[in-house]
Amino acid sequence: MRVAVIQFPGSNCDQDALWALRLVGLEAELVWHTERNLEGFQAALLPGGFSYGDYLRAGALAKFSPVMQEVRRLAQRGYPVVGICNGFQVLTEAGLLPGALLANTNLHFTCKEVFLRVERTDLPFTRAYTPGQVLRIPIAHGEGRYYTDAETLEQLEQNHQVVFRYAPNPQGTQPYNPNGSLNDIAGIVNRQGNVLGLMPHPERAVESVLGSADGLPFFQGLKQALEVVA
């Protein structure tokens, strides 16, 4: 049950992801972006950060890294692939997920806790949650506004590919969509259900000392799914 945490130049959440995966008992290793062989790994995680300094566009250069061919191979074989924040941006740029992540409507880098509603619990990443469960998870991004054309958006909804949505806080006193994402989308999955991208950071919410442990079941579910595969 080995998980590859892909390191791009500019990644800054790789160690957080490594910690979260190991916390639930998974064997996780850092893999540099020039690696051309992920044989022996059963999952891959693309962490947050600013790959290649976000030059041109967030994730636009990282999609050309040699390791992405191997990430694509894992995805095609049905293994779990996760992209968090910048990792989500890389997955859309690489065509592994539809749509794009545009600049936040407030045109600012936004770093705060948000609330998410779990839309699906039949996936490797969400099986430890309950349907409709609301999570408190931090975000940290300047380009997190999910956008796609109307036809693709309709398909995402019809195929139940929206996994996480931004949700109101318990008091409901503040705007809850932090970036202007269409349909309050915070995370989506491919049609096969094994490639997930989300902007919030579950790896930063795995222990109560961090303010929330709502991200821990994300990694526990992934471990359970990999145990079945093994």
MOGIKA-V128204 format. One record per residue. RES is the residue in three letters. OMEGA is omega in radians with two decimals (999 if undefined). Layout:
BEGIN
res->{RES RES}
omega->{OMEGA OMEGA}
END
This chain:
BEGIN
res->{MET ARG VAL ALA VAL ILE GLN PHE PRO GLY SER ASN CYS ASP GLN ASP ALA LEU TRP ALA LEU ARG LEU VAL GLY LEU GLU ALA GLU LEU VAL TRP HIS THR GLU ARG ASN LEU GLU GLY PHE GLN ALA ALA LEU LEU PRO GLY GLY PHE SER TYR GLY ASP TYR LEU ARG ALA GLY ALA LEU ALA LYS PHE SER PRO VAL MET GLN GLU VAL ARG ARG LEU ALA GLN ARG GLY TYR PRO VAL VAL GLY ILE CYS ASN GLY PHE GLN VAL LEU THR GLU ALA GLY LEU LEU PRO GLY ALA LEU LEU ALA ASN THR ASN LEU HIS PHE THR CYS LYS GLU VAL PHE LEU ARG VAL GLU ARG THR ASP LEU PRO PHE THR ARG ALA TYR THR PRO GLY GLN VAL LEU ARG ILE PRO ILE ALA HIS GLY GLU GLY ARG TYR TYR THR ASP ALA GLU THR LEU GLU GLN LEU GLU GLN ASN HIS GLN VAL VAL PHE ARG TYR ALA PRO ASN PRO GLN GLY THR GLN PRO TYR ASN PRO ASN GLY SER LEU ASN ASP ILE ALA GLY ILE VAL ASN ARG GLN GLY ASN VAL LEU GLY LEU MET PRO HIS PRO GLU ARG ALA VAL GLU SER VAL LEU GLY SER ALA ASP GLY LEU PRO PHE PHE GLN GLY LEU LYS GLN ALA LEU GLU VAL VAL ALA}
omega->{-3.10 3.12 3.10 3.02 -3.00 3.09 2.99 2.97 -3.12 3.03 3.10 3.09 -3.11 -3.13 3.08 3.13 3.13 3.14 -3.10 -3.14 3.14 -3.14 -3.14 3.04 3.10 3.06 -3.07 -3.12 3.03 -3.12 -3.12 -2.99 3.13 -3.13 -3.11 -3.11 3.06 3.10 -3.12 3.06 -3.14 3.12 3.09 3.09 3.06 -2.98 3.09 -3.14 -3.13 -3.06 -3.10 3.11 -3.10 3.11 -3.02 -3.09 -3.13 3.11 -3.02 -3.14 -3.10 -3.12 3.14 3.14 -3.13 -3.07 -3.08 3.05 3.11 3.06 3.11 3.13 3.10 -3.14 -3.13 3.11 3.07 3.12 3.12 3.04 -3.09 3.01 -3.11 3.11 3.11 3.08 3.06 3.12 3.13 -3.12 3.11 3.12 -3.12 3.13 3.11 3.02 -3.12 3.05 -3.12 3.07 -3.08 3.12 3.07 -3.13 3.11 3.13 3.12 2.94 -3.04 -3.11 -3.12 3.03 3.07 3.08 -3.14 3.02 3.13 -3.09 -3.14 3.12 -3.14 -3.08 3.12 -3.02 -3.02 -3.04 3.13 3.07 3.05 -3.12 3.12 -3.14 3.13 -3.08 3.03 -3.00 3.12 2.98 3.07 -3.10 3.04 3.14 -3.07 -3.07 -3.12 -3.13 2.98 3.13 -3.03 -3.11 3.12 3.12 3.12 3.12 3.10 -3.13 -3.12 -3.12 3.12 3.14 3.04 -3.04 3.13 3.03 3.00 -3.05 3.11 3.02 -3.07 3.13 3.13 -3.02 -3.07 3.00 -2.99 3.06 -2.96 -3.00 -3.13 3.14 3.07 3.10 3.13 -3.06 3.06 -3.14 -3.14 3.12 3.09 -3.09 -3.10 3.09 -3.12 3.11 -3.06 3.01 3.08 3.13 3.11 -3.01 3.10 -3.13 3.09 -3.13 -3.11 3.12 -3.07 3.13 3.11 3.14 3.11 3.03 -3.09 3.11 -3.08 3.12 3.07 -3.10 3.06 3.10 3.11 3.12 3.13 -3.13 -3.14 3.08 3.10 3.12 -3.12 999}
END
